[in-house]
Amino acid sequence: MRLRYHRTWLALGGLWVAIVMILSLMPNPPDPLSFEQSDKLSHFLAYGWLMLWFCQLYTGTARRWGLAIAFVALGVGLEFLQSLTPDRMYEVLDMAANTGGVLLGGLLAATPLAQGLHAIEARCLTRSA
């Protein structure tokens, strides 16, 4: 079933993607976890979130494979772009963390978590009625 506010959720998803891109390319991104290699966990969680978010908007298998390929390509592309900046560097482990996050998000899309936006809409719509 298509989400009633599909365009709104899609726009918010675009904002999430923009945030990931900005944080990936800014000189000194915040690191709230502050332990060695904590950025790998941040990569993993960010790409897992993106994949899960968009899997709620697009439920078809082909679309989800397309999303997975797009997010892996985004992660790889951003790593190459980082190598062109003076303050950031290319890291294969970051690409692996991104890809692992995409895999996690895809797996979580097969759980009740994939109904999160539907649940929000159902709750909001019953309150407004």
C-alpha positions in Angstrom: 0.0 0.0 0.0 1.4 3.4 -1.0 2.0 5.9 1.7 -0.4 8.8 1.8 2.4 11.3 2.3 4.8 9.6 0.0 6.2 12.9 -1.4 6.8 14.3 2.0 8.6 11.1 3.1 10.6 11.1 -0.1 11.6 14.8 0.4 12.7 13.9 4.0 14.7 11.0 2.6 16.4 13.4 0.1 17.3 15.5 3.1 18.9 12.5 4.8 20.9 11.8 1.7 22.0 15.4 1.6 23.1 15.3 5.2 25.1 12.2 4.6 26.8 13.9 1.6 27.6 17.0 3.5 28.9 15.1 6.5 31.0 13.0 4.2 32.6 16.0 2.5 32.9 18.6 5.2 36.4 19.1 6.7 35.9 18.0 10.3 32.6 16.2 10.7 31.2 15.7 14.2 32.1 12.4 15.8 29.7 12.0 18.8 31.0 8.4 19.5 34.7 9.4 19.9 36.4 6.0 20.0 39.0 4.6 17.6 37.3 3.8 14.2 33.9 5.1 15.5 33.4 6.6 12.1 32.9 3.1 10.7 30.0 2.6 13.0 28.6 6.0 11.9 29.0 5.0 8.2 27.3 1.6 8.9 24.3 3.2 10.8 23.9 6.1 8.3 23.7 3.8 5.2 21.5 1.3 7.1 19.1 4.2 7.9 19.0 5.4 4.3 18.3 2.0 3.0 15.6 1.2 5.5 14.0 4.6 5.0 13.8 4.3 1.2 12.7 0.6 1.5 9.6 1.9 3.3 8.8 4.0 0.2 9.6 1.4 -2.4 8.6 -2.1 -1.6 9.3 -3.9 -4.9 12.2 -6.2 -5.1 13.6 -4.6 -8.2 13.4 -1.1 -6.7 15.1 -2.3 -3.5 17.9 -3.8 -5.5 18.2 -0.5 -7.3 18.3 1.4 -4.0 21.0 -0.9 -2.7 23.1 -0.4 -5.8 22.6 3.4 -5.7 23.5 3.6 -2.0 26.6 1.5 -2.4 27.6 3.6 -5.4 27.0 6.8 -3.4 29.3 5.5 -0.6 32.0 4.6 -3.1 31.7 7.9 -5.0 31.8 10.0 -1.8 35.0 8.1 -0.8 36.6 9.0 -4.1 35.5 12.6 -3.7 37.0 12.7 -0.2 40.3 11.8 -1.7 40.1 15.1 -3.7 39.7 17.2 -0.6 42.6 18.5 1.5 41.1 17.4 4.9 39.6 14.0 4.1 40.9 10.8 2.8 39.7 7.8 0.8 39.2 4.7 3.0 38.2 1.2 1.8 37.0 0.4 5.3 34.5 3.2 5.0 33.2 1.8 1.8 32.8 -1.6 3.5 31.0 0.0 6.4 28.6 1.8 4.0 27.9 -1.4 2.1 27.3 -3.3 5.4 24.9 -0.6 6.4 23.0 -1.0 3.1 22.8 -4.7 3.7 21.6 -4.2 7.2 18.9 -1.7 6.0 17.8 -4.2 3.3 17.5 -7.0 5.9 15.6 -4.8 8.3 13.2 -4.0 5.5 11.9 -7.5 5.9 11.0 -6.9 9.5 8.1 -4.9 11.2 10.5 -1.9 11.2 9.7 -1.5 7.5 6.2 -0.4 8.5 7.3 2.5 10.6 6.1 5.2 8.2 2.8 3.4 7.7 2.4 3.3 11.5 3.2 7.0 11.8 0.6 7.8 9.1 -2.0 5.6 10.7 -1.5 7.2 14.1 -1.6 10.7 12.7 -4.6 10.1 10.5 -6.6 8.6 13.4 -5.8 11.6 15.6 -6.9 14.1 12.9 -10.2 12.3 12.2 
